[in-house]
């Protein structure tokens, strides 16, 4: 009897909880023929997969998005997540592939061999599937349905609405979502996600190689990634000790006098000290082991990871550069797109798609409430562009999750070297804007372009006298990877705070938000009112530039290309966007307290301090 209870206690004793990577390292085996490195799984072989795998099996994370290049072990990650939940937390699991045929092939070629090679999974299966009929008499398992102790795994194609809508699911794994097509029943991704509604501990994982930023007939991994916290893989330079993201801009090479690639010159450089951190072969293990995932949008609860083949331990740098040079020399658009998608793990950007963007934005103008500004607005910011004969200013309203409302665009004619035009700006910035729920808002933060040097002193004088009202000088910088807003300097005779803006980051952020089509987070509203100044010319200026990848001498250059000469509305929008980033802590606090805040916006708040300045 004592032996019986002793055995029972051991049986009932809970196993220690493992992370996804710990489980994979202890129990997962890769079947021969499915990978160049069969045998026991080792997370340290692909260090960049540790965090995504742990987050995909964490109780604190509901959704994980992985936008990845090829040859980075993304399919193995799905297998590890699947195996973890089969063994550690038996659940109802659904894996969605683009088609039913893809689902069956993945089941036979990847899942079945993995189960047979991994004892911890094999023992969970009641009996092996019959080769003749594809069904086990004992377990009821088929190619598309794997029954195991405590749960099941359903293999579904996105083109099969009945498969997507037939059962509740706790764990949803979607592979290659850029190849999902729409059906008569609607978006297959939404149909699949709806299956998880009843589970408070649901887990949703999207994995895909990107294609384009948007598609007319279905979702893209890029759109899902942009909703996430947008993590990049940063490694540490062994020369200067600074971190940098492993992106294509860090790869360099030279050509000989005949224009041919010099293979020995291929290298990866640290963007901080410009020292060589990687040669033309595979990455050194210590470089990958130094890597950490850093979010660019930390407010999002969705964990998002961008994986490039530069991280892959199986890919040589010389092969990537050779492929890029060959495609660019031939001006092979298809080859270049494949490189961007499959090797860099980035979406292909079609400039032509932006040519009529202004018309699409103009068509979605709306009437704001007659009682005043929309009640969702919490904060107003303003961006001011200085021209030789006028000032142009845009006021933007900001709501929770950076949903924004363009309020007005004003053109104030006059010589900026004289006081009159600046007095007009004062009137605008001091104006009270009434909201439909009874609040009065004034502009909380303003950034004024300090110009090309001709008006700089005038701008400094103006903003210095109004810094207590959060009116500051700004100057754009075209340096790549510069944050949209930085710490101010006072290196001028007026000791005015000058904020240097990352123009590239600002325009990218604004452009991404303009392309959001669903009202809610990051969506931009435009007023129908005639006196708002939001007319056809405004929209043409707002979309006057597109981001262009240009291929010159075997290298990719990136720049903002002007479609139209006038772009003042775009500049003002970038300044207003940078202004909300400048007061982000205050803004987020006000969003959180919105229901209880009943006073005018000018109520004093705790100020954010810079090393040399204000806010």
C-alpha positions in Angstrom: 0.0 0.0 0.0 2.8 2.4 0.8 4.4 1.6 -2.5 1.1 2.4 -4.2 0.7 5.9 -2.6 4.4 6.6 -3.2 3.9 5.9 -6.9 0.7 7.9 -6.9 2.4 10.9 -5.4 5.2 10.8 -8.0 2.5 10.6 -10.7 0.6 13.5 -9.4 3.6 15.6 -8.6 3.7 18.6 -11.0 6.6 18.8 -13.4 8.6 22.0 -13.1 7.5 24.6 -15.7 9.9 25.0 -18.5 10.2 27.8 -21.0 9.8 26.9 -24.7 13.6 27.0 -25.3 14.3 24.8 -22.2 11.7 22.3 -23.4 13.2 22.2 -26.9 16.8 21.8 -25.5 15.7 18.9 -23.3 13.2 17.0 -25.4 13.1 18.1 -29.1 14.8 16.0 -31.8 15.1 17.0 -35.4 14.4 14.1 -37.8 17.0 13.0 -40.4 16.1 14.3 -43.8 14.2 17.3 -42.5 17.2 19.5 -41.7 20.9 19.9 -42.5 21.5 19.4 -38.7 19.5 16.4 -37.5 19.6 15.3 -33.9 18.9 17.0 -30.6 17.7 20.6 -30.9 20.2 23.2 -29.6 18.9 26.7 -29.1 22.4 28.1 -28.8 22.9 27.2 -32.5 20.3 29.9 -33.3 20.4 32.3 -30.3 18.0 34.8 -32.0 15.3 32.1 -31.7 15.4 31.9 -27.9 13.3 34.9 -27.0 10.6 34.3 -29.7 10.3 30.7 -28.6 10.0 31.7 -25.0 7.5 34.4 -25.7 5.4 32.0 -27.9 5.1 29.7 -24.8 4.8 32.4 -22.1 1.6 32.8 -20.1 2.1 36.5 -20.1 2.1 36.9 -23.9 -1.0 36.3 -26.0 0.3 37.0 -29.6 3.6 36.7 -31.3 4.4 37.9 -34.9 7.5 36.8 -36.7 8.4 38.4 -40.0 11.3 36.4 -41.2 13.7 35.7 -44.1 14.3 32.2 -45.3 17.0 29.9 -43.8 16.5 31.2 -40.2 14.8 28.2 -38.7 11.3 29.7 -38.6 9.7 26.4 -39.4 11.6 24.7 -36.6 10.3 27.4 -34.2 6.7 26.4 -35.1 7.6 22.7 -34.5 9.0 23.6 -31.1 5.9 25.6 -30.1 3.7 22.8 -31.3 5.8 20.2 -29.4 5.8 22.3 -26.3 2.0 22.5 -26.1 1.6 18.8 -27.0 3.9 17.8 -24.1 3.8 20.5 -21.5 0.3 22.0 -21.8 -1.9 19.5 -23.8 -4.3 21.7 -25.7 -6.5 22.1 -28.8 -4.0 23.3 -31.4 -4.6 24.4 -35.0 -1.9 25.0 -37.6 -3.0 26.9 -40.6 -1.1 26.6 -43.9 -1.9 28.5 -47.1 -3.8 25.6 -48.7 -5.1 22.2 -47.7 -2.4 20.6 -49.9 0.3 22.6 -48.0 -1.2 21.5 -44.7 -1.1 17.8 -45.7 2.5 18.1 -47.1 3.7 19.8 -43.9 2.0 17.1 -41.8 3.6 14.3 -43.7 7.1 15.8 -44.3 7.7 17.7 -41.1 5.2 16.9 -38.3 5.1 13.1 -38.5 8.9 12.7 -38.7 9.3 15.1 -35.7 6.8 13.2 -33.6 8.6 9.9 -34.4 12.0 11.4 -33.7 11.0 13.0 -30.4 10.3 10.4 -27.6 8.4 13.0 -25.5 5.9 13.5 -28.3 5.8 9.9 -29.7 4.7 8.6 -26.3 1.8 11.1 -26.3 0.3 9.6 -29.5 -2.1 6.7 -29.0 -0.8 4.8 -32.0 1.0 5.5 -35.3 -1.1 6.5 -38.3 -1.8 3.7 -40.8 0.3 4.2 -44.0 -2.4 2.5 -46.0 -5.5 4.5 -45.0 -3.8 7.5 -43.3 -5.8 6.6 -40.1 -5.1 4.8 -36.9 -7.8 2.5 -35.8 -6.9 3.2 -32.1 -6.2 6.9 -32.1 -8.5 8.2 -34.8 -5.5 10.3 -36.1 -5.3 11.2 -39.7 -2.9 13.3 -41.8 -4.9 16.4 -40.9 -5.8 15.5 -37.4 -3.4 14.3 -34.8 -4.9 13.1 -31.5 -2.7 13.0 -28.5 -3.1 12.6 -24.8 -5.1 15.7 -23.6 -5.5 17.4 -26.9 -5.3 17.4 -30.7 -3.5 19.1 -33.5 -5.7 20.1 -36.5 -3.9 20.8 -39.8 -6.0 23.3 -41.9 -5.6 25.2 -45.2 -6.6 28.9 -45.3 -8.7 28.0 -48.4 -10.9 25.8 -46.3 -13.4 27.9 -44.4 -15.1 24.9 -43.0 -11.8 23.8 -41.4 -11.2 27.2 -39.9 -14.7 27.5 -38.4 -15.4 24.0 -37.1 -13.8 23.9 -33.6 -12.6 26.1 -30.7 -8.9 26.4 -30.5 -6.6 27.4 -27.7 -3.3 27.5 -29.6 -3.3 29.0 -33.2 -0.2 28.7 -35.3 -0.4 30.4 -38.8 2.4 29.7 -41.3 3.1 31.9 -44.4 0.2 34.2 -43.9 1.2 36.3 -46.9 0.1 33.4 -49.1 -3.4 33.2 -47.5 -6.2 34.2 -49.9 -9.6 35.6 -49.1 -12.7 33.3 -49.3 -16.4 34.0 -49.7 -16.6 33.7 -45.9 -14.1 36.5 -45.4 -10.5 36.9 -44.2 -9.2 33.4 -43.2 -6.9 34.9 -40.6 -9.8 36.6 -38.8 -11.8 33.4 -39.1 -9.0 31.4 -37.5 -8.4 34.0 -34.7 -12.1 33.9 -33.9 -11.7 30.2 -32.9 -9.6 31.3 -29.9 -12.2 33.7 -28.5 -13.4 31.3 -25.7 -9.9 30.8 -24.2 -8.5 33.4 -21.7 -5.1 31.7 -22.0 -5.1 31.6 -25.8 -1.9 31.7 -27.8 -1.6 33.1 -31.4 1.5 32.9 -33.4 1.9 34.3 -36.9 5.0 33.4 -39.0 5.7 34.4 -42.6 8.2 35.6 -45.1 6.9 39.0 -46.2 5.8 39.9 -49.8 4.4 43.4 -50.0 3.3 45.9 -47.4 -0.4 45.4 -48.2 -2.5 43.1 -50.4 -6.0 43.6 -51.7 -7.0 40.0 -51.2 -5.7 39.2 -47.7 -3.5 40.1 -44.8 0.3 40.6 -44.7 2.8 39.8 -42.1 4.1 43.3 -42.4 0.7 44.7 -41.4 0.7 42.4 -38.4 4.3 43.3 -37.5 3.5 47.0 -37.6 0.9 46.4 -34.9 3.5 44.7 -32.7 6.3 46.1 -30.6 8.6 45.7 -33.7 11.7 44.1 -32.2 15.0 44.1 -34.1 18.0 41.9 -33.4 20.9 44.0 -32.0 24.4 42.6 -31.6 27.4 44.1 -29.7 30.5 45.4 -31.5 33.6 43.8 -30.0 35.6 46.9 -30.9 33.6 49.8 -29.3 31.1 47.8 -27.2 28.0 49.5 -28.8 25.0 47.7 -30.0 23.7 47.8 -33.6 21.0 46.1 -35.5 21.9 43.5 -38.1 20.5 45.1 -41.2 21.7 45.4 -44.8 23.0 48.9 -44.4 25.9 47.5 -42.2 27.1 45.3 -45.1 29.9 46.9 -47.3 32.1 45.8 -50.3 34.2 47.3 -53.0 34.5 46.7 -56.8 37.7 46.6 -58.8 38.6 48.9 -61.7 36.5 46.8 -64.1 33.5 47.0 -61.8 33.7 43.4 -60.6 33.0 42.5 -56.9 36.1 42.1 -54.8 35.1 39.1 -52.6 37.7 39.7 -49.9 36.3 43.2 -49.4 32.9 42.0 -48.3 32.3 42.7 -44.6 29.9 43.9 -42.0 30.8 47.1 -40.2 29.7 48.6 -36.9 27.8 51.8 -37.8 29.3 53.5 -34.7 33.1 52.9 -35.0 33.1 51.6 -38.6 35.3 48.6 -37.6 34.8 45.2 -39.3 32.7 42.9 -37.1 32.1 40.1 -39.6 34.0 38.8 -42.7 32.6 37.4 -45.9 31.6 34.0 -44.4 29.1 32.8 -41.8 28.6 34.9 -38.7 30.9 34.1 -35.7 28.9 32.4 -32.9 30.0 35.0 -30.4 28.4 37.8 -32.5 25.0 36.0 -32.5 25.3 35.1 -28.8 25.8 38.9 -28.0 22.4 39.6 -29.6 19.4 41.1 -27.9 15.9 41.9 -29.1 15.1 45.6 -28.8 11.6 47.0 -29.5 10.9 50.1 -31.5 7.2 50.3 -30.4 7.4 49.2 -26.8 3.8 50.2 -25.9 2.3 47.3 -28.0 1.4 44.1 -26.1 2.1 42.0 -29.2 5.6 40.7 -29.5 7.0 41.2 -33.0 10.3 39.9 -34.4 12.0 40.8 -37.7 14.5 38.2 -38.7 17.0 38.7 -41.6 19.2 36.0 -43.1 22.1 38.1 -41.9 21.5 36.4 -38.5 21.5 32.9 -40.0 24.4 30.6 -39.0 24.1 28.8 -42.3 24.4 31.8 -44.7 27.6 33.2 -45.9 27.8 37.0 -46.4 29.6 36.5 -49.8 26.6 34.6 -51.1 24.2 37.4 -50.1 26.3 40.1 -51.6 26.9 38.1 -54.8 23.1 37.5 -55.2 22.4 41.2 -54.6 25.0 42.5 -57.0 23.9 40.1 -59.8 20.3 41.1 -59.5 21.0 44.8 -59.3 23.4 44.8 -62.3 20.8 43.0 -64.4 18.1 45.4 -63.1 16.2 42.2 -62.4 13.1 43.5 -60.5 11.8 40.0 -59.7 15.2 39.0 -58.4 15.6 42.1 -56.3 12.1 41.6 -54.8 13.0 38.0 -54.0 16.2 39.2 -52.3 14.3 41.8 -50.2 11.7 39.3 -49.2 13.6 36.0 -48.8 17.0 37.2 -47.7 16.3 40.5 -45.8 12.9 39.5 -44.5 11.4 42.9 -45.6 8.4 43.7 -47.7 8.8 44.9 -51.2 7.8 48.6 -51.6 6.1 49.6 -54.8 6.5 53.4 -55.2 3.6 53.4 -57.7 1.2 52.5 -54.9 1.7 56.0 -53.4 1.0 58.0 -56.5 -2.8 58.1 -55.8 -2.5 58.0 -52.1 -3.6 61.6 -51.8 -6.9 60.8 -53.5 -7.6 58.0 -51.2 -6.9 60.2 -48.2 -9.1 63.0 -49.5 -12.0 60.6 -50.1 -12.1 59.6 -46.4 -12.5 63.2 -45.0 -15.3 63.3 -42.4 -17.4 65.8 -40.6 -16.2 66.4 -37.0 -19.0 66.9 -34.4 -20.9 70.2 -34.5 -20.3 70.5 -30.8 -16.6 70.8 -31.2 -13.6 68.5 -31.7 -14.0 64.8 -31.3 -14.2 63.8 -27.7 -11.4 61.2 -28.1 -8.8 63.9 -28.5 -6.6 64.3 -25.5 -3.7 66.5 -26.7 -3.1 69.0 -29.5 0.3 69.6 -31.1 1.5 71.9 -33.8 4.2 71.8 -36.5 5.4 75.1 -38.1 7.3 75.4 -41.4 9.1 78.7 -42.1 9.2 80.0 -45.7 10.7 83.3 -47.0 7.3 84.9 -47.3 5.0 83.0 -44.9 4.6 80.6 -42.1 2.6 77.4 -42.5 1.2 75.5 -39.4 -0.7 72.3 -38.9 -2.5 71.4 -35.7 -3.0 67.7 -34.9 -5.2 66.2 -32.2 -4.0 63.0 -30.5 -6.1 60.2 -28.9 -5.4 56.9 -27.2 -3.0 54.5 -29.1 -1.9 57.5 -31.3 -5.1 57.7 -33.2 -4.9 61.2 -34.6 -7.2 64.0 -35.9 -5.9 66.7 -38.3 -7.6 69.9 -37.0 -6.4 72.5 -39.4 -3.6 73.8 -41.7 -3.1 77.5 -41.7 -1.0 79.7 -44.1 0.1 83.0 -42.6 1.6 85.4 -45.2 4.2 87.9 -44.2 7.9 88.5 -43.8 9.2 86.2 -41.1 11.8 88.8 -40.3 9.0 91.0 -39.1 6.8 90.6 -36.1 3.4 90.6 -37.7 3.4 87.1 -39.1 4.6 85.7 -35.8 1.8 87.5 -34.0 -0.6 85.6 -36.2 1.1 82.4 -35.1 0.7 83.4 -31.5 -3.1 83.8 -32.0 -3.3 80.3 -33.5 -1.3 78.7 -30.7 -3.3 80.5 -28.0 -6.7 79.6 -29.5 -9.1 77.5 -27.3 -10.5 74.5 -29.2 -13.8 73.3 -27.7 -14.4 69.5 -27.6 -17.8 67.8 -27.9 -17.5 66.7 -24.3 -17.0 70.2 -22.9 -13.3 70.6 -22.6 -11.2 73.4 -23.9 -7.8 72.5 -25.4 -4.9 74.6 -26.4 -1.8 73.4 -28.3 0.4 71.6 -25.7 3.6 71.4 -27.7 4.9 73.2 -30.9 8.0 72.6 -33.0 9.1 75.4 -35.3 11.5 74.6 -38.2 14.6 76.8 -37.7 15.1 76.9 -41.5 18.1 76.8 -43.7 20.0 79.6 -41.9 18.3 82.7 -43.2 15.6 82.7 -40.5 17.4 80.7 -37.8 18.1 83.6 -35.4 14.5 84.8 -35.8 13.1 81.4 -34.9 15.4 81.1 -31.9 14.3 84.4 -30.6 10.6 83.5 -31.1 10.8 80.1 -29.4 13.1 81.1 -26.6 10.5 83.6 -25.3 7.8 80.9 -25.4 9.5 77.8 -24.1 7.4 77.8 -21.0 4.5 77.2 -23.4 6.4 74.3 -24.9 7.2 76.1 -28.2 10.6 74.9 -29.4 13.0 75.3 -32.3 13.7 72.2 -34.4 16.0 71.2 -37.2 15.7 68.2 -39.5 18.5 65.6 -40.0 18.7 63.1 -42.8 21.1 60.8 -41.0 19.8 57.2 -41.2 18.5 55.5 -38.1 18.3 58.8 -36.2 15.4 58.8 -33.7 12.5 61.1 -34.5 13.2 63.3 -31.5 16.4 63.6 -29.4 17.8 65.5 -26.5 17.9 69.3 -27.2 21.0 71.4 -27.5 21.5 75.1 -26.7 24.5 75.8 -28.8 23.3 79.2 -30.0 23.6 82.7 -28.7 20.0 82.8 -27.5 20.4 79.6 -25.5 17.2 78.4 -27.2 16.5 74.7 -27.0 17.0 73.1 -30.4 15.6 69.6 -31.1 17.2 67.7 -34.0 14.6 65.6 -35.7 15.2 62.3 -37.5 13.4 63.2 -40.7 13.6 59.7 -42.1 12.1 58.2 -39.0 9.4 60.8 -38.9 8.3 60.4 -42.5 8.3 56.6 -42.2 6.2 56.7 -39.1 3.8 59.2 -40.7 3.6 57.3 -43.9 2.8 54.0 -42.1 0.0 55.8 -40.2 -1.5 57.3 -43.3 -1.8 53.8 -44.7 -3.8 52.5 -41.8 -7.3 51.9 -43.1 -9.1 50.7 -39.9 -10.3 53.4 -37.6 -8.6 53.0 -34.2 -4.9 52.8 -33.2 -2.6 54.9 -35.5 -5.5 55.9 -37.8 -5.4 59.5 -39.2 -8.7 61.4 -39.5 -9.2 64.4 -41.7 -11.9 67.1 -41.4 -14.4 67.9 -44.2 -14.7 71.5 -43.0 -13.8 74.1 -45.7 -12.2 76.5 -43.3 -9.9 73.9 -42.0 -7.5 74.3 -44.9 -7.6 70.5 -45.5 -8.2 70.6 -49.3 -6.9 68.9 -52.4 -3.6 70.9 -52.3 -3.0 69.9 -48.7 -3.3 66.2 -49.5 -1.0 66.5 -52.5 1.6 68.2 -50.3 1.1 65.6 -47.5 1.9 62.8 -49.9 4.5 64.7 -52.0 7.3 62.3 -51.1 7.7 58.5 -51.4 10.4 56.2 -49.9 12.5 54.9 -52.8 15.0 52.1 -52.9 17.4 52.9 -55.8 20.0 50.5 -57.2 23.2 52.2 -58.1 26.6 50.6 -58.9 25.5 47.3 -57.4 24.3 48.9 -54.1 21.0 49.8 -52.7 20.5 53.4 -51.7 17.4 54.6 -49.9 16.0 58.1 -50.1 12.8 60.1 -50.0 11.9 61.0 -53.6 9.7 64.0 -54.4 6.7 63.3 -56.5 5.6 67.0 -56.2 7.6 70.1 -55.5 5.4 71.5 -52.7 5.7 69.5 -49.5 5.0 72.0 -46.7 2.0 70.0 -45.4 4.2 67.0 -45.1 6.9 68.9 -43.1 4.3 70.4 -40.8 2.8 66.9 -40.2 6.3 65.5 -39.3 6.9 68.3 -36.9 3.5 67.8 -35.2 4.2 64.1 -35.0 7.6 64.7 -33.5 6.0 67.1 -31.0 3.8 64.3 -29.6 6.8 62.1 -29.3 8.5 64.9 -27.3 5.7 64.9 -24.8 5.0 61.2 -25.0 5.2 60.6 -21.2 2.7 63.4 -20.5 0.5 62.3 -23.3 0.4 58.6 -22.2 -0.4 59.7 -18.6 -3.2 61.9 -19.8 -4.6 59.0 -22.0 -4.6 56.8 -18.9 -6.4 59.4 -16.8 -8.8 60.7 -19.5 -12.0 59.6 -17.8 -11.1 61.5 -14.7 -9.6 64.6 -16.3 -12.2 67.3 -16.5 -10.1 70.4 -16.4 -8.6 72.5 -19.2 -5.5 71.1 -20.8 -3.4 73.9 -19.5 -3.5 72.4 -16.0 0.1 72.1 -14.7 1.5 68.6 -15.0 4.7 67.0 -13.8 7.3 68.0 -16.3 9.9 65.8 -18.0 13.4 67.0 -17.6 16.2 66.9 -20.1 19.8 67.2 -19.1 19.8 70.8 -20.4 16.3 71.8 -20.9 12.6 71.5 -20.2 9.5 69.3 -20.5 
